Amino acid sequence: MDWNCCWTKEQIERGDCPYIREGEEELLVLLPRRIVEKCFYCDRFRDDLRRLSQEELPLARIVPFLMEALRDQKNQISAMAGSLDSRNQEISFLHELAEVLQTTMNLDEVLSVAMTAITAGKGFGMNRAFLLLTEKRQHNLGIGPRNLQEAWQTWDEISHHNYSLTEMASQFFNTKLRSEKAKFHEILTLLEAHLTEEGHLLNRVLGEHKPLLVDEQLRSSVGDNGLTELLDVESYLIMPLVCRNRPVGVILADNYVTHKMITRQDLESLETFGYTVAFAIERASLYDQLQEKVERLVEVNEQLLEQQEQIVRMEKLALVGEITSSIAHSIRNPLMTIGGFARSLLRKSVGDDPIREHLTSLVTAAQQLDDVLTEILTSSDSLYPARDQWDLNLLVYRVSEELAERLSRREITLRLDLAQNLPMAFIDFRQITFCLRTIIINLLDSLSDGSTVTLFTRQSSEGLLLEASAGPIPSGHTATGLGLMVCRNLLEKQSIPFTITTGDQEISFKITVPIERRE
């Protein structure tokens, strides 16, 4: 019998079988493979089978069954191969993802990689995703297009540049992280509130540690607390992120633009992915906490070193202060005797007594030396400022009353311009009193009789301003003296600004004291 098909020939020529294509030349000499791969699908072979059936040969009835069984097996093998390829791609993708997540400790970078993997076509291919953390909620994130046009722009950009997962995640972190947060701010705010709401679907899924595919069937049976309306989709995934049985956060993913059906396989793939992401987030969070503690320890260590240095300086200054105080007291006692004796003689002398001028000079010199000793003693007593809440205007009143007699002898007018309802100043009352008294005494040395000294108090953005100004002063006058140097030193130790300004025949001293308590 002459057969139409070449299945009876061990070896054929190239033109004998129209189904053998270029690159398949080995089938010309391999009969078993040629029959399975080509003949079973050849019209000529089917014609030969019909001819066999007409001949009523026993084997003619068996061959169609064998062919059908072979086709089923080939289809099953093909389906299994496709599934295996898909699984291999998924495993390869998860491996790449794990490597990327292992390379960073920055929490925002970890979240960028995770969200890019969910929405990228080379990843899980979802249109949109939202990630909510149980802690560090400022890092909550949404990603995805708002409409089809925006989606096409993103897909076209990715396909044009052929970005890898790492490149896409890096680009998102560097250029789009803030804008995506702002874009989905309203949805993220509502989802954050739902996550902490007892009995809400998000809270239940997070507590049960099991992912959930929400579709129409589930909504009709148990409901979804309005998440479908909030997301404006028919179905979505909820994936809890759990690390060592501790809830880290939750991911919501949907196909907002394409409306592609979400399958159980998508759910299973994301579940495997969730374990890796949860671990990476937990590790990055712990690293952030460690960094904060290290920074705090460094700061505390620096403060301790500063305090130790300050204690050493204060001990040295205390020793100097004790010596200075001892010397000053030793000088003051005989000085008081000399000054008192000179005043007594001055009171007993008559107006035309030639010694009266010498006695006046002696009294003045004794007063100046006493002022210097007061400054030295005040400086040595000021090593440990005793600051508290004080009324600044009351301080000005007390100093003005104390110096009233000395100002009156010089016929110098003291004018007070004090602001009312000032808050309490946090100062060492004794030190600021000494500084103000020293400033006024310094002004007396530069003013002529009949001048005016004005004291101001005001509230400013830096604190409370205490100002003393006077005029007219001699041209070229500069504010000098031991007392002012001591004042500047006292105020600098407490970080209190002290400025001296000389203008057109006028000089001004400004002290800005703090309002709030400083540690």
C-alpha positions as CSV (number, residue, x, y, z in Angstrom):
1,M,0.0,0.0,0.0
2,D,1.3,3.5,-0.9
3,W,1.2,5.8,2.1
4,N,0.8,9.6,1.9
5,C,2.9,10.3,5.0
6,C,6.5,9.6,5.6
7,W,6.0,7.6,8.8
8,T,7.0,4.3,7.2
9,K,10.4,5.6,6.1
10,E,13.5,5.4,8.3
11,Q,15.1,8.3,6.5
12,I,13.6,11.0,4.3
13,E,14.7,13.9,2.2
14,R,14.1,17.5,3.1
15,G,11.1,18.0,0.9
16,D,9.3,14.8,2.0
17,C,7.8,16.4,5.1
18,P,6.5,20.0,4.9
19,Y,6.4,20.4,8.7
20,I,10.2,20.1,9.3
21,R,11.6,23.6,9.5
22,E,15.1,24.9,9.3
23,G,17.2,23.8,12.3
24,E,15.2,20.5,12.6
25,E,17.3,18.5,10.1
26,E,18.0,15.8,12.6
27,L,14.3,14.7,12.3
28,L,15.1,13.6,8.7
29,V,16.9,10.5,10.2
30,L,15.2,10.1,13.6
31,L,11.9,8.3,12.8
32,P,10.6,8.0,16.4
33,R,10.9,11.7,17.1
34,R,9.6,12.6,13.7
35,I,6.4,10.5,14.3
36,V,5.8,12.0,17.8
37,E,6.6,15.7,17.0
38,K,5.4,15.9,13.3
39,C,3.4,13.0,12.0
40,F,0.8,13.0,14.8
41,Y,-0.1,16.5,13.7
42,C,0.1,15.9,9.9
43,D,-3.0,15.7,7.6
44,R,-1.3,13.1,5.5
45,F,-0.8,10.9,8.5
46,R,-4.5,11.2,9.4
47,D,-5.4,10.2,5.9
48,D,-3.2,7.1,6.3
49,L,-5.0,6.2,9.5
50,R,-8.4,6.5,7.8
51,R,-7.1,4.1,5.1
52,L,-6.0,1.7,7.9
53,S,-9.5,1.9,9.4
54,Q,-11.1,1.0,6.1
55,E,-8.8,-2.0,5.8
56,E,-10.3,-3.1,9.2
57,L,-6.8,-3.9,10.6
58,P,-6.8,-4.5,14.5
59,L,-4.1,-2.0,15.1
60,A,-5.9,0.7,13.2
61,R,-8.4,1.1,16.1
62,I,-5.7,1.3,18.8
63,V,-3.6,4.1,17.1
64,P,-6.1,6.9,17.6
65,F,-6.4,6.2,21.4
66,L,-2.6,6.2,21.7
67,M,-2.5,9.5,19.8
68,E,-5.1,11.1,22.1
69,A,-3.3,9.9,25.2
70,L,0.0,11.2,23.9
71,R,-1.5,14.6,23.1
72,D,-3.0,14.8,26.7
73,Q,0.4,13.9,28.2
74,K,2.2,16.5,26.0
75,N,-0.3,19.2,27.1
76,Q,0.2,18.3,30.7
77,I,3.9,18.4,30.3
78,S,3.7,21.8,28.5
79,A,1.5,23.2,31.3
80,M,3.9,21.8,34.0
81,A,6.8,23.3,32.1
82,G,5.1,26.7,32.0
83,S,4.3,26.5,35.7
84,L,7.8,25.5,36.4
85,D,9.2,28.4,34.4
86,S,6.9,30.7,36.2
87,R,8.1,29.4,39.6
88,N,11.7,29.6,38.5
89,Q,11.2,33.2,37.5
90,E,9.5,33.9,40.8
91,I,12.3,32.3,42.8
92,S,14.9,34.2,40.7
93,F,13.0,37.4,41.4
94,L,12.7,36.8,45.1
95,H,16.4,35.9,45.2
96,E,17.3,39.2,43.5
97,L,14.9,41.1,45.8
98,A,16.4,39.5,48.9
99,E,19.9,40.5,47.7
100,V,18.8,44.1,47.2
101,L,17.1,44.3,50.6
102,Q,20.2,42.9,52.3
103,T,22.3,45.8,50.9
104,T,20.6,48.7,52.7
105,M,19.8,49.6,56.3
106,N,17.8,52.7,55.4
107,L,14.1,52.2,56.2
108,D,12.9,54.4,53.3
109,E,15.1,52.5,50.9
110,V,13.8,49.2,52.1
111,L,10.2,50.4,51.6
112,S,11.1,51.8,48.1
113,V,12.4,48.4,47.0
114,A,9.4,46.5,48.4
115,M,6.8,48.8,46.8
116,T,8.6,48.8,43.5
117,A,8.7,45.0,43.5
118,I,5.0,44.8,44.1
119,T,4.1,47.2,41.3
120,A,6.8,46.6,38.7
121,G,6.0,44.4,35.7
122,K,9.3,42.5,36.3
123,G,8.0,41.9,39.8
124,F,4.4,41.1,40.9
125,G,2.9,43.5,38.4
126,M,0.1,45.0,40.6
127,N,-1.1,48.5,39.7
128,R,-1.1,50.0,43.1
129,A,0.1,49.3,46.6
130,F,-0.1,50.9,50.1
131,L,2.2,50.0,53.0
132,L,1.2,50.9,56.6
133,L,3.6,50.4,59.5
134,T,2.5,49.7,63.1
135,E,5.4,51.9,64.3
136,K,7.2,54.8,62.5
137,R,4.0,55.8,60.7
138,Q,5.8,58.8,59.2
139,H,7.3,56.2,56.8
140,N,3.9,55.0,55.5
141,L,3.9,54.9,51.7
142,G,1.7,54.6,48.6
143,I,2.8,53.9,45.1
144,G,1.0,53.6,41.7
145,P,-0.7,55.6,39.0
146,R,-3.9,57.7,39.5
147,N,-5.2,57.0,36.0
148,L,-4.5,55.1,32.8
149,Q,-2.6,58.0,31.2
150,E,-0.2,58.2,34.1
151,A,0.2,54.4,34.0
152,W,1.1,54.4,30.3
153,Q,3.7,57.1,30.8
154,T,5.3,55.1,33.6
155,W,5.2,51.8,31.6
156,D,6.6,53.5,28.5
157,E,9.5,55.0,30.5
158,I,10.4,51.7,32.1
159,S,10.2,49.8,28.8
160,H,12.2,52.5,27.0
161,H,15.1,52.4,29.5
162,N,14.8,48.7,30.3
163,Y,15.3,49.4,34.0
164,S,16.2,46.5,36.4
165,L,14.4,46.1,39.7
166,T,17.3,47.7,41.5
167,E,17.4,50.7,39.1
168,M,13.7,51.2,39.4
169,A,13.8,51.1,43.2
170,S,16.8,53.5,43.3
171,Q,15.0,56.0,40.9
172,F,11.8,55.8,43.0
173,F,13.7,56.5,46.2
174,N,15.7,59.4,44.8
175,T,13.0,61.2,42.7
176,K,9.5,60.0,43.6
177,L,9.3,59.0,47.2
178,R,8.0,62.4,48.6
179,S,5.7,63.0,45.7
180,E,4.1,59.6,46.0
181,K,3.5,60.1,49.7
182,A,1.9,63.5,49.0
183,K,-0.2,62.0,46.2
184,F,-1.7,59.3,48.4
185,H,-1.7,61.4,51.6
186,E,-5.5,61.4,52.0
187,I,-5.9,57.6,51.5
188,L,-2.9,56.8,53.7
189,T,-4.4,59.0,56.5
190,L,-7.7,57.1,56.4
191,L,-6.0,53.7,56.2
192,E,-3.7,54.6,59.2
193,A,-6.9,55.3,61.3
194,H,-8.5,52.0,60.2
195,L,-5.4,50.0,61.1
196,T,-5.7,51.0,64.8
197,E,-9.5,50.6,64.8
198,E,-10.5,47.6,66.9
199,G,-12.5,45.1,64.8
200,H,-11.6,46.6,61.5
201,L,-10.7,44.2,58.6
202,L,-7.1,45.6,58.5
203,N,-6.7,45.1,62.2
204,R,-8.2,41.6,62.1
205,V,-5.9,40.5,59.2
206,L,-2.9,41.9,61.0
207,G,-3.8,40.1,64.2
208,E,-4.5,36.7,62.5
209,H,-1.2,36.9,60.5
210,K,-2.9,35.5,57.4
211,P,-3.2,37.2,54.0
212,L,-6.6,37.8,52.5
213,L,-8.0,38.2,49.0
214,V,-11.0,40.5,49.2
215,D,-13.5,40.1,46.3
216,E,-17.2,40.4,45.8
217,Q,-17.9,37.0,47.4
218,L,-16.1,37.9,50.6
219,R,-17.7,41.3,50.8
220,S,-21.2,39.9,50.5
221,S,-20.5,37.4,53.4
222,V,-18.4,39.4,55.9
223,G,-18.0,42.9,54.5
224,D,-14.8,44.9,54.3
225,N,-15.5,48.0,56.4
226,G,-15.8,50.3,53.4
227,L,-12.3,49.6,52.0
228,T,-13.7,48.9,48.6
229,E,-15.2,52.4,48.4
230,L,-12.0,54.0,49.7
231,L,-9.8,52.2,47.2
232,D,-12.4,52.3,44.4
233,V,-11.7,48.8,43.2
234,E,-13.6,45.5,43.0
235,S,-10.9,43.3,44.6
236,Y,-7.6,43.7,46.4
237,L,-5.1,41.9,48.5
238,I,-4.3,42.5,52.2
239,M,-0.9,41.1,53.2
240,P,0.2,41.3,56.9
241,L,3.9,41.8,57.6
242,V,5.0,39.7,60.5
243,C,8.5,39.1,61.9
244,R,9.0,36.7,64.7
245,N,5.3,36.7,65.5
246,R,5.4,40.4,65.9
247,P,3.2,42.5,63.6
248,V,5.3,45.0,61.6
249,G,2.8,46.4,59.2
250,V,0.3,45.6,56.4
251,I,0.4,45.9,52.6
252,L,-2.7,46.5,50.4
253,A,-2.4,45.9,46.6
254,D,-4.9,46.2,43.8
255,N,-5.2,46.6,40.0
256,Y,-6.8,50.0,40.0
257,V,-6.0,50.8,36.4
258,T,-6.1,47.6,34.4
259,H,-8.9,45.9,36.6
260,K,-7.0,42.6,36.0
261,M,-8.4,39.8,38.2
262,I,-6.3,38.9,41.2
263,T,-5.7,35.2,41.6
264,R,-4.9,32.9,44.5
265,Q,-1.4,32.4,42.9
266,D,-0.9,36.2,43.3
267,L,-1.8,35.9,46.9
268,E,0.6,33.0,47.5
269,S,3.4,34.8,45.7
270,L,2.9,37.9,47.8
271,E,2.8,35.9,51.0
272,T,6.3,34.5,50.3
273,F,7.4,38.0,49.5
274,G,5.9,39.4,52.7
275,Y,8.2,37.4,55.0
276,T,11.3,38.8,53.3
277,V,10.0,42.4,53.5
278,A,8.9,42.1,57.1
279,F,12.3,40.9,58.1
280,A,14.0,43.7,56.2
281,I,11.7,46.4,57.7
282,E,12.3,45.0,61.2
283,R,16.1,45.0,60.7
284,A,16.1,48.6,59.3
285,S,13.9,49.8,62.2
286,L,16.3,48.2,64.8
287,Y,19.2,49.7,63.0
288,D,17.6,53.2,63.2
289,Q,17.0,52.6,66.9
290,L,20.6,51.6,67.4
291,Q,21.8,54.7,65.5
292,E,19.6,56.9,67.7
293,K,21.0,55.3,70.9
294,V,24.6,55.6,69.6
295,E,24.1,59.3,68.8
296,R,22.5,59.9,72.2
297,L,25.4,58.1,73.9
298,V,27.9,60.2,72.0
299,E,26.0,63.3,72.9
300,V,25.9,62.3,76.6
301,N,29.6,61.4,76.5
302,E,30.5,64.9,75.1
303,Q,28.4,66.5,77.8
304,L,30.2,64.5,80.5
305,L,33.6,65.5,79.1
306,E,32.5,69.2,79.0
307,Q,31.2,68.9,82.6
308,Q,34.5,67.3,83.7
309,E,36.4,70.1,82.1
310,Q,34.1,72.6,83.7
311,I,34.6,71.0,87.1
312,V,38.3,71.2,86.8
313,R,38.1,74.9,85.7
314,M,35.8,75.7,88.6
315,E,38.1,74.0,91.1
316,K,41.0,76.1,89.9
317,L,38.9,79.2,89.9
318,A,37.6,78.4,93.4
319,L,41.2,78.2,94.6
320,V,42.0,81.5,92.9
321,G,38.9,83.0,94.4
322,E,39.8,81.9,97.9
323,I,43.2,83.4,97.6
324,T,41.8,86.6,96.1
325,S,39.2,86.9,98.7
326,S,41.7,86.5,101.5
327,I,44.0,89.2,100.1
328,A,41.1,91.5,99.5
329,H,39.8,91.2,103.0
330,S,43.3,91.7,104.4
331,I,43.6,95.0,102.4
332,R,40.1,96.2,103.2
333,N,40.5,96.2,106.9
334,P,43.4,98.8,107.0
335,L,41.8,100.6,104.1
336,M,38.6,101.2,106.1
337,T,40.7,102.5,109.0
338,I,42.5,104.9,106.7
339,G,39.3,106.1,105.0
340,G,37.4,106.5,108.2
341,F,40.3,108.5,109.8
342,A,40.5,110.7,106.8
343,R,36.8,111.4,106.8
344,S,36.9,112.2,110.5
345,L,39.7,114.7,110.0
346,L,37.9,116.2,106.9
347,R,34.8,116.9,109.0
348,K,36.8,118.6,111.7
349,S,38.8,120.8,109.3
350,V,37.7,124.3,108.4
351,G,37.2,125.7,104.9
352,D,40.6,127.6,104.7
353,D,42.7,124.7,106.2
354,P,45.5,123.9,103.6
355,I,45.4,120.2,104.6
356,R,41.7,119.9,103.6
357,E,42.5,119.4,99.9
358,H,44.9,116.5,100.7
359,L,42.2,114.9,103.0
360,T,39.6,115.1,100.2
361,S,42.0,113.4,97.8
362,L,42.7,110.7,100.4
363,V,39.0,110.0,101.0
364,T,38.4,109.8,97.2
365,A,41.3,107.4,96.7
366,A,40.1,105.3,99.6
367,Q,36.6,105.1,98.0
368,Q,38.1,104.1,94.7
369,L,40.2,101.4,96.3
370,D,37.1,100.2,98.2
371,D,35.1,100.0,94.8
372,V,38.0,97.9,93.3
373,L,38.0,95.5,96.3
374,T,34.2,95.2,96.0
375,E,34.6,94.2,92.3
376,I,37.3,91.7,93.2
377,L,35.3,90.1,96.0
378,T,32.2,90.0,93.7
379,S,34.2,88.3,91.0
380,S,35.6,85.7,93.4
381,D,32.1,85.0,94.8
382,S,30.6,84.6,91.3
383,L,32.1,81.2,90.4
384,Y,28.8,79.4,91.1
385,P,25.9,81.6,89.8
386,A,22.7,81.2,91.9
387,R,20.1,81.9,89.2
388,D,16.4,82.1,89.8
389,Q,13.2,83.9,88.7
390,W,13.5,87.7,89.4
391,D,11.7,90.9,88.6
392,L,14.1,92.9,86.4
393,N,12.4,96.2,87.2
394,L,12.8,95.6,90.9
395,L,16.5,95.1,90.4
396,V,16.7,98.5,88.6
397,Y,14.8,100.2,91.4
398,R,17.2,98.8,94.0
399,V,20.3,99.9,92.2
400,S,18.9,103.4,91.5
401,E,18.1,103.8,95.2
402,E,21.5,102.6,96.3
403,L,23.4,105.1,94.0
404,A,20.9,108.0,94.5
405,E,23.2,109.9,96.9
406,R,26.3,109.5,94.7
407,L,24.3,110.7,91.7
408,S,22.9,113.6,93.7
409,R,26.4,114.9,94.7
410,R,27.3,115.1,91.0
411,E,23.9,116.7,90.1
412,I,23.4,113.8,87.6
413,T,19.7,113.0,86.8
414,L,18.8,109.3,86.7
415,R,15.7,108.6,84.5
416,L,13.9,105.3,84.5
417,D,12.0,104.1,81.4
418,L,10.8,100.6,82.5
419,A,8.3,98.5,80.5
420,Q,5.4,97.2,82.5
421,N,4.1,93.6,82.9
422,L,7.5,92.1,82.0
423,P,7.9,88.3,82.5
424,M,10.3,87.1,85.2
425,A,14.0,87.0,84.3
426,F,16.1,83.9,85.0
427,I,19.2,85.5,86.5
428,D,21.6,85.7,89.4
429,F,20.2,88.7,91.1
430,R,23.4,89.6,92.9
431,Q,25.6,89.4,89.7
432,I,23.3,91.4,87.5
433,T,22.9,94.0,90.3
434,F,26.7,94.2,90.5
435,C,27.0,94.7,86.7
436,L,24.4,97.4,86.6
437,R,26.0,99.2,89.5
438,T,29.4,98.9,87.9
439,I,28.0,100.3,84.6
440,I,26.5,103.4,86.3
441,I,29.7,104.1,88.3
442,N,31.7,103.8,85.0
443,L,29.3,106.3,83.4
444,L,29.9,108.7,86.4
445,D,33.6,108.8,85.6
446,S,32.9,109.9,82.0
447,L,30.1,112.4,82.5
448,S,30.2,116.0,83.5
449,D,28.0,117.4,86.3
450,G,24.4,117.9,85.3
451,S,24.3,115.1,82.8
452,T,21.5,112.5,82.5
453,V,21.6,108.7,82.8
454,T,18.7,106.7,81.5
455,L,17.8,103.1,82.4
456,F,15.6,101.1,80.0
457,T,13.9,97.7,80.3
458,R,12.2,96.1,77.3
459,Q,11.1,92.6,76.1
460,S,12.7,91.4,72.9
461,S,12.7,88.2,70.9
462,E,16.0,87.1,72.6
463,G,14.8,87.8,76.2
464,L,14.6,90.9,78.4
465,L,16.8,93.9,77.5
466,L,18.4,96.0,80.2
467,E,20.0,99.1,78.8
468,A,21.9,102.0,80.4
469,S,22.7,105.1,78.2
470,A,24.1,108.5,79.0
471,G,25.4,111.7,77.4
472,P,27.0,113.9,76.5
473,I,30.4,112.2,76.8
474,P,33.9,113.5,75.9
475,S,34.9,112.9,72.3
476,G,37.0,109.7,71.8
477,H,35.9,108.2,75.2
478,T,36.1,104.4,75.5
479,A,34.5,102.3,78.2
480,T,37.3,100.6,80.1
481,G,38.1,99.6,83.6
482,L,38.5,96.5,85.8
483,G,34.8,96.6,86.7
484,L,33.6,96.3,83.1
485,M,36.0,93.5,82.5
486,V,34.7,91.6,85.5
487,C,31.1,92.2,84.2
488,R,31.9,90.9,80.8
489,N,33.5,87.8,82.2
490,L,30.5,87.1,84.5
491,L,28.0,87.5,81.8
492,E,30.0,85.4,79.2
493,K,30.1,82.5,81.6
494,Q,26.3,82.5,81.6
495,S,26.0,83.1,77.8
496,I,24.3,86.5,78.5
497,P,25.0,89.0,75.6
498,F,26.7,92.2,76.8
499,T,27.4,95.0,74.2
500,I,28.8,98.5,74.5
501,T,27.9,101.1,71.8
502,T,29.4,104.5,71.4
503,G,27.6,107.1,69.3
504,D,27.6,110.8,68.8
505,Q,28.5,112.0,72.3
506,E,26.5,109.1,73.8
507,I,27.4,105.7,75.2
508,S,25.0,102.7,75.7
509,F,25.4,99.5,77.6
510,K,23.0,96.6,76.8
511,I,22.5,93.3,78.7
512,T,20.0,90.7,77.3
513,V,19.0,88.3,80.1
514,P,17.0,85.1,79.5
515,I,13.4,84.6,80.4
516,E,13.0,80.8,80.5
517,R,15.0,78.5,82.7
518,R,18.3,77.3,81.2
519,E,19.8,74.0,82.3
